[in-house]
């Protein structure tokens, strides 16, 4: 079976896709079909894997994917982890977010 994105572009294992509603980008690891349509499993980062319906995604380039830091030899302290969490939360709580009404 051939899997295609919402524009009709062929999706293959190893392709990179974007879910434009959230800006999520990842590498295609698996594909399946069921009664609700065709789906791709993407690897977003080291821990996150998500299934997306192919009618809502588009092919993209690897260069747009999130860069994962290779720091396997470095141990993080509790303070380092807290700092990373604080930076991530403050970035999500910026005042430029779209509000609801």
C-alpha positions in Angstrom: 0.0 0.0 0.0 1.2 3.5 -0.8 1.0 6.1 2.0 0.7 9.8 1.0 0.5 13.1 2.9 -2.4 15.6 2.5 -0.9 16.9 -0.7 -0.5 13.5 -2.3 3.3 13.2 -1.7 4.5 9.6 -1.1 5.6 8.9 2.5 8.2 6.3 3.1 10.0 5.0 6.2 12.7 7.5 7.1 10.8 10.4 5.6 10.3 13.5 7.7 6.8 14.9 8.2 5.3 18.0 9.9 1.9 18.3 11.6 1.3 21.9 10.9 -1.3 22.5 13.6 1.4 22.2 16.3 4.6 22.4 14.2 5.6 18.9 15.3 8.2 17.4 13.1 9.6 13.9 13.1 11.0 10.9 11.3 8.6 8.2 10.1 9.3 4.9 11.9 6.2 2.9 11.0 3.0 3.0 9.0 -0.4 1.3 9.3 -4.0 1.5 8.2 -7.2 0.9 10.0 -10.9 1.8 9.7 -10.1 5.5 10.4 -7.5 5.9 7.7 -3.8 5.6 7.3 -1.3 6.5 10.0 2.4 7.2 10.5 4.4 6.8 13.6 7.0 9.5 14.0 10.0 9.9 16.3 9.9 13.5 17.6 12.8 13.3 20.1 14.6 10.6 22.1 11.5 9.8 24.2 8.5 10.9 22.1 6.8 8.9 19.4 3.4 9.9 18.0 0.9 8.5 15.6 -0.6 10.9 13.0 -3.3 10.5 10.4 -1.8 11.0 7.0 -4.6 13.4 5.9 -3.2 16.0 8.4 0.5 15.9 7.7 3.0 17.1 5.1 6.4 15.9 4.0 9.3 18.1 5.1 13.1 18.0 5.1 15.2 16.6 7.8 16.9 20.0 8.2 13.8 21.3 9.9 13.7 18.6 12.5 14.6 19.3 16.1 18.2 18.9 16.9 18.9 16.5 19.8 22.0 17.3 21.8 24.5 14.5 22.1 25.6 14.7 25.7 25.7 11.0 26.6 29.0 11.3 28.6 27.8 14.3 30.7 25.8 13.7 33.8 23.2 16.4 34.6 22.9 17.7 38.2 19.5 18.4 39.8 20.2 22.1 39.2 20.9 21.6 35.5 17.6 19.7 35.1 15.7 22.4 37.0 17.2 25.1 34.8 16.2 23.2 31.6 12.7 22.8 32.9 12.4 26.5 33.8 13.7 27.5 30.4 11.2 25.2 28.6 8.3 26.4 30.7 9.1 30.1 30.3 9.3 29.6 26.5 5.8 28.0 26.5 4.3 30.7 28.6 5.4 33.6 26.4 2.9 36.5 25.8 2.9 35.9 22.1 0.7 32.8 22.3 -2.7 32.7 20.6 -5.5 33.2 23.2 -9.0 31.7 23.4 -12.1 33.6 23.9 
